[in-house]
Amino acid sequence: MDLKIRAAEIGDARRLAELMDFAGEGIPMYLWRESAGPEGDPLEFGAHAVRGTEGGFSYVNAHVAETGDEVVGMLLGYRLPDPHDVEPLSEAPAVVELWSSLVYE
């Protein structure tokens, strides 16, 4: 297998969103579905966020693994905010409240 690692590009956004959802075990899709609303496409909502340059899920924070012309994996890395400078957990969606408390407390 010929594997190539490269910086992610804006055109990778939809595939990156798929991989982020896979790595997040469906939590990203749940959040995107809530944000996109009943008529919206949650995967496209996520891909739109990935296309931006702000936030941790931006393509600028990612590298992809390719074989041929297919993106088969990714590495996403970004600095988390200071654990003492976070929003109150009561404002977080219920699905991530427990996860947030494990990470930030």
N, C-alpha and C positions, 0 to 999 in steps of 0.2 A: 504494500500500500504506500503510495506517494502522498505523504502528509505535509502540508505547508501551513505555517503559522504566520498570520499577518494582522496588522491593526484593522479593526472593524471599520467599515465605511457606512455612510448613511443608507446606501442601498441594501445593506444587510438587516435593516431595522425589523422587518417582519420575522425573519428567521431568528434574530436575537430575541424577540419577544416570545416566540415559541419555546426557545431554549430556556429563557428565564422562567417561564411558566413551568416547564418540566422540572427545572432545578428547585423551584419553589413549591413543588408538589401541589400545584393548582391554586395556591393562594394568590399569586399575581392575577390569574384569570378571574378569580372571584372579585377582587378589588376593581379590576378593569370593567367587569360586567356591571358592578354597582355604579361606577362612574359614567359608563357609556349610556346607561339607561335602557329601557326596554326596546327601543328602536335602534340602538347603536350596536356596532360590531366590537365586542370586547377585545379581540385580538388586534384590530386596527387601532383601537384606543391605546393599547399598550405599545404598538409599533410607532404611533405618533409621539408618545412620550420618549421612546428610544431615539427617535430622529432628532430630538432636541439636544441642546448642549448643556442644559442645566440638570442637576439631579444625578443621583448615583446610577440610575438605569440608562443613562445616555450611552450611545454608541462610542463616544469619545473615551469611555472608561473600559472598553472591551477590546479583546483580541479574539480572532476566530481561528479555528482549525479547519482547513479545507482538504478535501481529497477530490481531485479533478476540479469541477466547478461547483461542488456541493459543500456547503458549510455543515460540518458534522459535529462541531463542538465550539465552546467558547470559554473564555476566561474573563471574568468581570471583577474589577477591583477598584475600590474607592474608599476614601477615608470616611469613617463614621463620625458623626458629630460628637462633641464632648459629652460624655454620659451624664454630666451634671447640667447640661444646657439643652434639655429636650422638652417637648410639649407635654402637658399632663397626659398620662395614659388614659384618663377618662375621655379624652377627645379622639383617641385612636379607634378605628373600627374594631368591633368585638372579636373578629377573627384573628386579629394580630395583637390584641391586648396582652394575652398570655406570653406570646413570643417576645414582645417588647419588654415585658417585665423581666424575662430571663436574660435578655441582652443588656439592658440598661441598669439593672439593680444588682 
